[in-house]
């Protein structure tokens, strides 16, 4: 387990220094802040616009990060020949692949936590939070981050605890308004579940394909997964019965990613019969972990047979 942890930490360090990731984080942050302006353009729907667009943006950009990192990090190890140095050491190939997976997932979760903090802060600001809390909390957080950045040698090590602290502070600030933190937190947890699956899908394809094809295949799986319910429920007579059967079969095999984007209204009302929102979130995360484990086992078997000579 220590070997998996070591690979995961190194993968996380490499991922957070990636310029693509930094660009995605900056752009996603700007989009979340811009929702304040979009909300003002709506007619008495400011809060709903900010919440819906913000959560949809976090979902989309977390998918981009999972696909981007999953399709490139493993290939970089092969291209740079570093894999040839690592594999002769006392580490199994499946441990290396699992470490890569945990590093990518960890990066995605940290991103979701930071973006969730910004989302809650924007919603609290729109709801009229006291500026002593709305401005004071981010300023204090920036001070803590600056001190940690100055004193800690491994600066990437502060990102995970800083993201958790940011989200916790944002929840506290939002709790001083009538903003529904439960909806946002549940949506963030479901976003993490989608990242679990897509990172596993990307590593599965990356174990035998190129980064470009891996990204294309993974986005294809994402599109099919988001359309799975529609393909199963397709009843129109204009579709050939054989095609309908094929689409239904594909939908049954592909991950049902609609589970992770149920919509605000559905999350808060329609899942009450199933034990409430958090029961739904827990069940969906269990599905994500089970499906990811299956994909990782398959990816490890393929990666184990791959010849790097």
C-alpha positions as CSV (number, residue, x, y, z in Angstrom):
1,X,0.0,0.0,0.0
2,X,2.9,2.3,0.6
3,X,4.0,1.9,-3.0
4,X,0.6,2.9,-4.2
5,X,0.6,5.9,-1.9
6,X,4.0,7.0,-3.2
7,X,2.9,6.8,-6.9
8,X,-0.4,8.6,-6.0
9,X,1.5,11.5,-4.3
10,X,3.9,11.9,-7.2
11,X,1.0,11.8,-9.6
12,X,-0.8,14.5,-7.7
13,X,2.3,16.7,-7.6
14,X,2.7,16.3,-11.4
15,X,-0.9,16.9,-12.0
16,X,-1.2,20.2,-10.0
17,X,1.8,21.6,-11.9
18,X,0.3,20.8,-15.3
19,X,-0.4,24.0,-17.2
20,X,-3.6,22.7,-18.7
21,X,-5.0,22.1,-15.2
22,X,-3.9,25.6,-14.0
23,X,-5.7,27.0,-17.1
24,X,-8.9,25.0,-16.4
25,X,-8.9,26.1,-12.7
26,X,-8.5,29.8,-13.7
27,X,-11.2,29.6,-16.4
28,X,-13.6,27.7,-14.1
29,X,-13.1,30.3,-11.3
30,X,-13.9,33.1,-13.7
31,X,-17.1,31.3,-14.9
32,X,-18.3,30.9,-11.4
33,X,-17.7,34.6,-10.6
34,X,-19.3,35.6,-13.8
35,X,-22.5,33.9,-12.8
36,X,-23.1,36.8,-10.5
37,X,-23.5,39.0,-13.5
38,X,-25.7,36.4,-15.3
39,X,-27.9,36.2,-12.3
40,X,-28.5,40.0,-12.3
41,X,-29.7,39.7,-15.9
42,X,-32.4,37.2,-15.0
43,X,-35.9,38.2,-13.8
44,X,-36.2,37.3,-10.1
45,X,-34.3,34.1,-10.7
46,X,-30.8,35.2,-9.6
47,X,-30.2,32.5,-7.1
48,X,-31.4,29.7,-9.3
49,X,-29.3,30.9,-12.3
50,X,-26.2,31.2,-10.1
51,X,-26.7,27.8,-8.6
52,X,-27.6,25.9,-11.8
53,X,-24.9,27.4,-14.0
54,X,-22.3,27.2,-11.3
55,X,-22.9,23.5,-10.5
56,X,-23.1,22.7,-14.2
57,X,-19.8,24.4,-14.8
58,X,-18.1,22.5,-11.9
59,X,-19.4,19.3,-13.3
60,X,-18.2,20.0,-16.8
61,X,-14.7,21.2,-15.8
62,X,-14.2,18.3,-13.4
63,X,-15.0,15.9,-16.4
64,X,-12.4,17.8,-18.5
65,X,-9.8,17.4,-15.7
66,X,-10.5,13.7,-15.3
67,X,-10.2,13.0,-19.0
68,X,-7.2,15.3,-19.6
69,X,-5.2,13.8,-16.7
70,X,-6.3,10.3,-17.2
71,X,-5.4,10.3,-20.9
72,X,-2.0,12.0,-20.5
73,X,-0.2,11.1,-17.3
74,X,0.3,7.4,-17.9
75,X,1.5,8.1,-21.5
76,X,4.0,10.7,-20.2
77,X,5.6,8.1,-18.0
78,X,6.1,5.9,-21.1
79,X,7.2,8.7,-23.4
80,X,9.8,10.0,-20.9
81,X,11.1,6.5,-20.2
82,X,10.5,7.0,-16.5
83,X,8.3,3.9,-16.5
84,X,11.4,1.8,-17.5
85,X,13.1,3.0,-14.3
86,X,10.1,2.4,-12.0
87,X,8.8,-1.0,-13.1
88,X,12.1,-2.9,-12.4
89,X,11.8,-1.8,-8.8
90,X,9.8,-3.9,-6.3
91,X,6.4,-2.5,-7.5
92,X,3.7,-4.4,-9.4
93,X,2.2,-2.9,-12.5
94,X,-1.3,-2.9,-11.0
95,X,0.1,-1.0,-8.0
96,X,1.5,1.6,-10.4
97,X,-1.8,1.9,-12.2
98,X,-3.7,2.2,-9.0
99,X,-1.4,4.9,-7.7
100,X,-2.0,6.8,-10.9
101,X,-5.7,6.5,-10.4
102,X,-5.7,7.7,-6.8
103,X,-3.5,10.7,-7.8
104,X,-5.8,11.7,-10.6
105,X,-8.9,11.2,-8.4
106,X,-7.3,13.2,-5.6
107,X,-6.6,16.1,-8.0
108,X,-10.2,16.0,-9.2
109,X,-11.6,16.0,-5.7
110,X,-9.3,18.9,-4.7
111,X,-10.5,20.9,-7.7
112,X,-14.2,20.2,-6.9
113,X,-13.6,21.3,-3.3
114,X,-12.0,24.6,-4.3
115,X,-14.7,25.3,-7.0
116,X,-17.4,24.3,-4.5
117,X,-16.0,26.8,-2.0
118,X,-16.2,29.6,-4.7
119,X,-19.7,28.5,-5.7
120,X,-20.9,28.7,-2.1
121,X,-19.2,32.1,-1.6
122,X,-20.8,33.5,-4.7
123,X,-24.2,32.2,-3.6
124,X,-23.8,33.7,-0.2
125,X,-22.7,37.0,-1.6
126,X,-25.8,37.1,-3.8
127,X,-28.0,36.2,-0.8
128,X,-26.7,39.3,1.0
129,X,-24.3,37.8,3.5
130,X,-22.7,40.2,6.0
131,X,-19.5,41.5,4.4
132,X,-17.6,40.9,7.6
133,X,-18.0,37.2,6.9
134,X,-18.2,37.3,3.1
135,X,-14.9,39.2,2.8
136,X,-13.3,38.4,6.1
137,X,-13.3,34.6,5.6
138,X,-11.6,34.6,2.2
139,X,-9.0,37.1,3.5
140,X,-8.2,34.9,6.5
141,X,-8.0,31.9,4.2
142,X,-5.6,33.8,1.9
143,X,-3.5,34.6,4.9
144,X,-3.3,31.0,6.0
145,X,-2.5,29.9,2.5
146,X,0.2,32.5,2.2
147,X,1.8,31.5,5.5
148,X,1.7,27.8,4.5
149,X,3.1,28.5,1.1
150,X,6.1,30.3,2.7
151,X,6.9,27.8,5.4
152,X,6.1,24.5,3.8
153,X,8.8,22.9,1.6
154,X,6.4,20.8,-0.5
155,X,3.9,23.4,-1.5
156,X,1.7,20.9,-3.3
157,X,1.1,19.2,0.1
158,X,-1.0,22.1,1.3
159,X,-3.5,22.0,-1.5
160,X,-5.6,19.1,-0.2
161,X,-6.0,20.4,3.4
162,X,-6.4,24.0,2.0
163,X,-9.3,22.8,-0.3
164,X,-11.1,21.2,2.7
165,X,-10.6,24.3,4.8
166,X,-11.9,26.5,1.9
167,X,-15.0,24.4,1.5
168,X,-15.6,24.3,5.3
169,X,-15.3,28.1,5.5
170,X,-17.6,28.6,2.6
171,X,-20.2,26.3,4.1
172,X,-19.9,28.4,7.4
173,X,-20.3,31.6,5.5
174,X,-23.3,30.3,3.5
175,X,-24.9,29.0,6.7
176,X,-25.3,32.6,7.7
177,X,-27.8,33.1,4.9
178,X,-30.7,31.1,3.6
179,X,-28.6,29.4,0.9
180,X,-29.1,25.7,0.8
181,X,-25.6,24.2,1.4
182,X,-27.0,20.7,1.3
183,X,-27.9,20.9,-2.3
184,X,-24.5,22.2,-3.3
185,X,-22.6,19.7,-1.2
186,X,-24.6,16.8,-2.5
187,X,-24.0,17.9,-6.1
188,X,-20.3,18.2,-5.4
189,X,-20.2,14.7,-4.0
190,X,-21.9,13.4,-7.1
191,X,-19.4,15.3,-9.3
192,X,-16.7,13.4,-7.4
193,X,-18.4,10.1,-8.2
194,X,-18.4,10.9,-11.9
195,X,-14.7,11.7,-11.7
196,X,-14.1,8.3,-10.1
197,X,-15.6,6.6,-13.1
198,X,-14.2,8.7,-15.9
199,X,-10.6,8.6,-14.4
200,X,-10.9,4.8,-14.4
201,X,-12.3,4.8,-18.0
202,X,-9.4,7.1,-19.1
203,X,-6.8,4.9,-17.5
204,X,-8.3,1.8,-19.0
205,X,-8.0,3.2,-22.5
206,X,-4.6,4.8,-21.7
207,X,-3.2,1.4,-20.8
208,X,-3.2,0.4,-24.5
209,X,-3.9,3.6,-26.5
210,X,-2.5,7.0,-27.3
211,X,-3.5,10.2,-25.4
212,X,-5.6,11.6,-28.3
213,X,-7.6,8.3,-28.8
214,X,-7.9,7.9,-25.1
215,X,-9.5,11.3,-24.7
216,X,-11.8,10.7,-27.7
217,X,-12.9,7.3,-26.3
218,X,-13.4,8.6,-22.8
219,X,-15.5,11.6,-24.0
220,X,-17.4,9.1,-26.1
221,X,-18.1,7.0,-23.0
222,X,-19.1,10.2,-21.1
223,X,-21.6,11.1,-23.9
224,X,-23.1,7.6,-23.9
225,X,-23.2,7.6,-20.1
226,X,-25.1,10.9,-20.0
227,X,-27.5,9.6,-22.7
228,X,-28.0,6.1,-21.2
229,X,-31.4,6.7,-19.7
230,X,-32.7,8.2,-23.0
231,X,-31.4,5.3,-25.0
232,X,-33.1,2.8,-22.7
233,X,-36.4,4.7,-22.7
234,X,-36.4,5.2,-26.5
235,X,-39.9,4.3,-27.7
236,X,-40.2,6.1,-31.0
237,X,-41.3,3.9,-34.0
238,X,-39.0,5.7,-36.4
239,X,-36.0,3.9,-34.9
240,X,-35.2,0.5,-36.3
241,X,-35.9,-2.2,-33.7
242,X,-32.4,-3.7,-34.1
243,X,-30.8,-0.2,-33.6
244,X,-33.0,0.3,-30.6
245,X,-31.9,-3.1,-29.2
246,X,-28.2,-2.1,-29.9
247,X,-28.6,1.2,-28.2
248,X,-30.2,-0.3,-25.2
249,X,-27.4,-2.9,-24.9
250,X,-24.8,-0.2,-25.1
251,X,-26.6,1.8,-22.4
252,X,-26.7,-1.2,-20.2
253,X,-22.9,-1.8,-20.5
254,X,-21.9,1.9,-20.3
255,X,-21.8,3.7,-16.9
256,X,-25.0,5.5,-16.1
257,X,-23.6,8.9,-15.6
258,X,-27.1,10.5,-15.3
259,X,-27.0,9.3,-11.7
260,X,-24.5,12.0,-11.0
261,X,-26.4,14.9,-12.5
262,X,-30.0,14.4,-11.2
263,X,-30.8,18.2,-11.1
264,X,-31.5,20.3,-8.1
265,X,-35.3,19.7,-8.0
266,X,-34.9,15.9,-8.4
267,X,-32.2,15.8,-5.8
268,X,-34.2,17.6,-3.2
269,X,-37.7,16.2,-3.9
270,X,-37.9,13.1,-6.1
271,X,-35.4,11.1,-4.1
272,X,-37.3,11.4,-0.8
273,X,-38.9,8.0,-1.4
274,X,-35.4,6.5,-1.5
275,X,-34.3,7.8,1.9
276,X,-33.5,11.4,1.1
277,X,-30.7,13.1,-0.9
278,X,-27.8,11.7,1.1
279,X,-29.0,8.2,0.8
280,X,-29.2,8.8,-3.0
281,X,-25.7,10.3,-2.9
282,X,-24.3,7.3,-1.0
283,X,-25.9,4.8,-3.3
284,X,-24.6,6.6,-6.4
285,X,-21.0,6.8,-4.9
286,X,-21.2,3.1,-4.2
287,X,-22.1,2.5,-7.8
288,X,-19.2,4.7,-8.9
289,X,-16.7,2.9,-6.7
290,X,-17.9,-0.6,-7.9
291,X,-17.9,0.4,-11.6
292,X,-14.4,2.0,-11.2
293,X,-13.0,-1.1,-9.5
294,X,-14.2,-3.2,-12.4
295,X,-12.6,-0.9,-14.9
296,X,-9.3,-0.8,-13.0
297,X,-9.1,-4.5,-12.8
298,X,-9.6,-4.8,-16.5
299,X,-7.1,-2.0,-17.1
300,X,-4.5,-3.6,-14.8
301,X,-4.9,-6.9,-16.7
302,X,-4.2,-5.1,-20.0
303,X,-1.4,-3.1,-18.6
304,X,0.2,-6.2,-17.1
305,X,0.4,-7.9,-20.6
306,X,1.8,-4.8,-22.3
307,X,5.3,-5.1,-23.7
308,X,7.4,-1.9,-23.2
309,X,10.6,-3.2,-24.8
